[in-house]
Amino acid sequence: MTAIPPPWTRLTGTAHAIALEVLLRGPLPRSELARRLGLSAASVTRLAKPLLDSGLLVEEGPSQQSRTGRPTRPLDIAPSSHHFIGVKVTGEDAHAVLTTLRAEVIASRRSDLTGKDPESVVATVAGLVAELASAAPHVTALGLSLGGQVPDHRTVVAAPFLEWTEDVALGALLEDATGLPTVVENDLLALTRAEHWFGAARDHDRFAVLTTGVSVGYGLVVHGAVVDSPDAGVGLVGHFPLDPFGPMCPEGHRGCASAMLAMPSVCATVAVGLQRPVTYEECLDLAAAGHPVAGPVITASARALGRLVAAVANLTMTPLVILTGEGIRLAEVARPALDEALRQDRSPRAVPLSLEVQAVDFSQWARGAAATAVQDYVLSGAAEESTAAE
């Protein structure tokens, strides 16, 4: 018989707040938990008991002395009390991961798409979900991310890489195919949610994410919430002007972020000089070796990235920018050019900017989808309580 995980969605009020705080910040001593939530230690002990009894919370680490003199151990979430599946769909394949409640990856799978139509995509994803679900006693929910617009987290209204130009009720289709509650999200927003709750920005309530790869992406968290919009997935930042003398993007914008930073654009520019096709990694390798064609192109791209980072930091006043994506090795190969452009476009009186460069593969994008499913699940109890109160 499949084990039923301890409940979360039925938690409301202070019990929900305790579980959420421990999920995001644990393990925590009861005294620290009481301080963070403005509760008495006795209230925390009383409210935590049913969570411990259900197996959602556990006691971890060495015993500590409480104010009453009784030994106590820090509280933590039992990460394996729930499992989630995250899937990242590209224009060619699907990458899936099985994670814990803290979005820790346990297993991963990949499969080519048999077609770009919704039925083929759903069939491919359902096959991956079935494979991964066999490795867990119970899967709580499914998250899927893709490059496109998903304003209601259920219906894809546009997905350029899949050539979808009409509404696709992907959430409902996946729920029918997998039997799992499903949330669908723009891939950049999903990655930003993962960084916010479980990644490099978990202790920050304001930060930005910039990605370079096949396209250029941007995510923002302000006051502890991801900035969402129907325009997420349109690719607006990809056409932010960076170099008035740069190459043109496919939409005719000269020197925009896509023209300067997207991997296909970089390859196309280097290929003109070399008079042969070239891969992105080859462009970077040639630049690192001082090649007379690739070197200046990569330097210009890194300078453009520095300008984009500065623009984001200047406009949002965020203290942290995370650089990631399949093309972010650019920031390593030509870091001096990036840093110099950042210095030129930032006031010396501005708060020092923390720049986090992270290599990423598609399993990390899939983890973002799983983290979105985690977030949707654990916040649903609070949302239901808020709705009931209204």
Summary of the structure (lengths in Angstrom):
residues: 390
radius of gyration: 22.9
end to end distance: 39.5
largest distance: 77.0
contacts: 1371
relative contact order: 0.12
helix: 45%
strand: 20%
